[in-house]
């Protein structure tokens, strides 16, 4: 059985002026269906870059990224967008909600990309799962941080993607709210048998995952709990 996610010799550099900054260097990673993987590391070590590459939001300079045996680099922008909307849900630290749309409309976006006829009903169900059915018509400015992140989780989960990429999802929240948000993500991934890649600097959260890796100096190393 082939792995769901496979990174082979992935390298990514950025340029600042004349300076080349090596962010990821020869990264290899395989993730099986249903696994929960934590990626630990200090700020600026390239954890978010790694998730962006897995989501197809950016391309590696060298190496390949395969999801379900599909090489992301072989898809054009339109194909990539469709592939992502079907297979990958992303939860960002900054929520990234559309300010001019209600909670319900924000959650409907991925469904509309797929031309889903029951978008409204499915979006309502997703908001119900994150216990926000009373906030459907509210705009992001009317929601608390925790509520905004719940909307973002509902949007990431609404298409029931096989893979959930979570980038410091509790990073902008107080500890109690952050813990609730993380419990919600773990519960939903377990319920829907989804594969989770969690970027965090929280070692306690990492312990809830099947495997933990540390990203440092461009290298990825397996950490034994």
C-alpha positions as CSV (number, residue, x, y, z in Angstrom):
1,X,0.0,0.0,0.0
2,X,1.5,3.3,-1.0
3,X,1.7,6.2,1.6
4,X,-0.9,8.9,1.4
5,X,1.8,11.7,1.5
6,X,5.4,11.3,0.3
7,X,8.1,14.0,0.3
8,X,11.3,12.9,-1.5
9,X,14.4,15.0,-1.2
10,X,12.4,18.3,-0.9
11,X,14.5,21.4,-0.9
12,X,13.3,25.0,-0.6
13,X,15.3,28.3,-0.6
14,X,14.2,31.9,-0.4
15,X,16.1,35.0,-1.5
16,X,16.4,38.1,0.6
17,X,18.3,40.7,-1.4
18,X,21.6,38.9,-2.5
19,X,21.3,36.4,0.4
20,X,20.0,32.9,-0.2
21,X,18.2,31.4,2.8
22,X,18.0,27.6,2.9
23,X,14.7,26.8,4.6
24,X,14.2,23.1,3.8
25,X,17.1,20.8,2.9
26,X,16.6,17.3,1.4
27,X,13.5,16.6,3.4
28,X,12.1,13.0,3.2
29,X,8.7,12.1,4.8
30,X,6.1,9.5,4.3
31,X,2.7,9.7,6.0
32,X,0.2,6.9,6.0
33,X,-3.6,7.2,5.8
34,X,-5.1,8.2,9.1
35,X,-1.8,9.0,10.8
36,X,-1.5,12.1,13.1
37,X,1.9,13.7,12.6
38,X,3.3,16.6,14.6
39,X,6.1,18.9,13.3
40,X,7.9,20.9,16.0
41,X,10.3,23.7,15.6
42,X,11.2,27.2,16.5
43,X,9.7,30.2,14.6
44,X,11.2,30.7,11.2
45,X,12.5,27.1,10.8
46,X,10.3,26.4,7.8
47,X,7.3,24.5,9.3
48,X,4.7,26.7,7.6
49,X,6.7,26.5,4.3
50,X,6.6,22.7,4.6
51,X,2.8,22.8,5.0
52,X,2.4,25.2,2.1
53,X,4.4,22.8,-0.1
54,X,2.2,19.9,0.9
55,X,-0.9,21.9,0.1
56,X,0.4,22.8,-3.3
57,X,0.4,26.5,-2.4
58,X,4.1,26.6,-3.3
59,X,6.5,24.4,-5.2
60,X,9.8,23.0,-4.0
61,X,13.0,24.0,-5.7
62,X,14.1,20.4,-5.8
63,X,12.5,17.1,-5.0
64,X,8.9,15.8,-5.3
65,X,5.7,15.9,-3.3
66,X,3.2,13.2,-3.9
67,X,-0.2,12.9,-2.4
68,X,-2.1,9.7,-3.1
69,X,0.5,8.9,-5.8
70,X,-0.2,12.3,-7.5
71,X,2.9,14.4,-8.1
72,X,1.7,18.0,-7.3
73,X,4.2,19.6,-9.6
74,X,2.6,17.8,-12.6
75,X,-0.7,19.7,-12.1
76,X,-1.6,23.1,-13.6
77,X,-3.1,25.8,-11.3
78,X,-6.7,24.8,-12.1
79,X,-6.1,21.1,-11.6
80,X,-4.2,21.8,-8.4
81,X,-7.0,24.0,-7.0
82,X,-9.5,21.1,-7.7
83,X,-7.2,18.5,-6.2
84,X,-6.7,20.6,-3.1
85,X,-10.4,21.3,-2.6
86,X,-11.1,17.6,-2.8
87,X,-8.3,16.2,-0.7
88,X,-6.8,18.9,1.6
89,X,-8.3,21.1,4.4
90,X,-6.1,23.8,5.9
91,X,-6.4,25.5,9.3
92,X,-4.2,28.6,9.6
93,X,-3.1,30.4,12.8
94,X,-4.6,33.6,11.4
95,X,-8.0,32.1,10.6
96,X,-8.0,33.7,7.0
97,X,-11.7,34.2,7.0
98,X,-13.3,36.5,4.3
99,X,-14.3,39.6,6.3
100,X,-17.3,40.4,4.0
101,X,-18.8,36.9,4.3
102,X,-20.9,35.4,7.1
103,X,-19.7,32.3,8.9
104,X,-22.0,30.2,6.7
105,X,-20.7,31.8,3.5
106,X,-17.1,31.3,4.6
107,X,-17.7,27.6,5.2
108,X,-19.5,27.2,1.9
109,X,-16.5,28.5,-0.2
110,X,-14.8,25.1,-0.7
111,X,-18.1,23.4,-1.6
112,X,-18.9,26.1,-4.2
113,X,-15.5,25.5,-5.8
114,X,-16.6,21.9,-6.2
115,X,-20.0,23.0,-7.5
116,X,-21.7,21.1,-4.7
117,X,-25.5,21.4,-5.0
118,X,-26.1,21.0,-1.3
119,X,-23.5,23.6,-0.2
120,X,-25.7,25.4,2.2
121,X,-26.9,22.3,4.0
122,X,-23.4,20.8,4.2
123,X,-22.0,24.1,5.5
124,X,-24.7,24.2,8.2
125,X,-23.9,20.7,9.2
126,X,-20.2,21.5,9.5
127,X,-20.9,24.6,11.7
128,X,-23.1,22.4,13.8
129,X,-20.2,20.0,14.3
130,X,-18.1,22.8,15.7
131,X,-21.0,24.0,17.9
132,X,-21.6,27.3,16.0
133,X,-25.1,26.7,14.6
134,X,-26.2,29.8,16.4
135,X,-23.6,32.0,14.6
136,X,-24.4,31.2,11.0
137,X,-25.2,34.8,10.0
138,X,-22.4,36.5,11.9
139,X,-19.5,38.1,10.2
140,X,-15.9,37.5,11.4
141,X,-15.8,40.9,13.1
142,X,-18.7,39.7,15.3
143,X,-17.0,36.5,16.4
144,X,-14.4,35.9,19.1
145,X,-11.0,34.4,18.2
146,X,-12.1,30.9,19.3
147,X,-15.3,31.2,17.3
148,X,-13.4,32.4,14.2
149,X,-11.0,29.4,14.5
150,X,-14.1,27.1,14.8
151,X,-15.4,28.6,11.5
152,X,-12.0,28.0,9.9
153,X,-12.0,24.4,11.1
154,X,-15.6,23.9,9.7
155,X,-14.4,25.3,6.4
156,X,-11.3,23.0,6.4
157,X,-13.5,19.9,7.2
158,X,-16.6,20.6,5.2
159,X,-15.5,18.7,2.1
160,X,-14.4,15.8,4.3
161,X,-10.8,16.0,2.9
162,X,-8.5,13.1,3.5
163,X,-5.8,15.3,4.8
164,X,-6.0,18.2,7.4
165,X,-3.0,20.6,7.6
166,X,-3.1,22.6,10.8
167,X,-0.6,25.5,11.2
168,X,-0.3,26.5,14.8
169,X,-4.2,26.5,15.0
170,X,-4.2,27.5,18.7
171,X,-1.4,30.0,18.4
172,X,-3.6,33.1,18.5
173,X,-5.8,32.0,21.2
174,X,-5.7,32.0,25.0
175,X,-4.7,28.6,26.6
176,X,-8.2,27.4,27.5
177,X,-9.7,28.3,24.1
178,X,-6.6,26.9,22.4
179,X,-7.0,23.6,24.2
180,X,-10.7,23.3,23.2
181,X,-9.8,24.0,19.6
182,X,-7.2,21.3,19.5
183,X,-9.5,18.8,21.2
184,X,-12.0,19.6,18.4
185,X,-9.5,19.1,15.6
186,X,-8.3,15.8,17.1
187,X,-11.9,14.6,17.6
188,X,-13.0,15.5,14.1
189,X,-10.0,13.9,12.5
190,X,-10.6,10.7,14.5
191,X,-14.3,10.7,13.7
192,X,-13.7,11.1,9.9
193,X,-10.5,9.0,9.8
194,X,-8.6,11.9,8.5
195,X,-4.8,12.3,8.3
196,X,-3.5,15.2,10.3
197,X,-0.3,17.2,10.0
198,X,0.0,19.6,12.9
199,X,2.6,22.3,13.0
200,X,3.1,23.4,16.6
201,X,5.7,24.4,19.1
202,X,3.7,22.8,21.9
203,X,5.3,19.5,23.0
204,X,2.2,18.4,25.0
205,X,0.1,18.7,21.8
206,X,2.7,16.8,19.9
207,X,2.5,13.9,22.3
208,X,-1.1,13.3,21.2
209,X,0.1,12.5,17.7
210,X,1.4,9.1,16.4
211,X,4.8,10.5,15.4
212,X,6.6,13.8,16.1
213,X,9.3,15.3,13.9
214,X,11.6,18.3,14.7
215,X,12.5,20.7,11.9
216,X,15.8,22.5,12.6
217,X,18.4,23.9,10.3
218,X,16.5,22.7,7.3
219,X,16.5,19.1,8.4
220,X,13.6,17.0,9.6
221,X,14.3,14.5,12.4
222,X,12.0,11.9,14.1
223,X,11.6,12.6,17.8
224,X,10.9,9.7,20.2
225,X,8.2,10.7,22.7
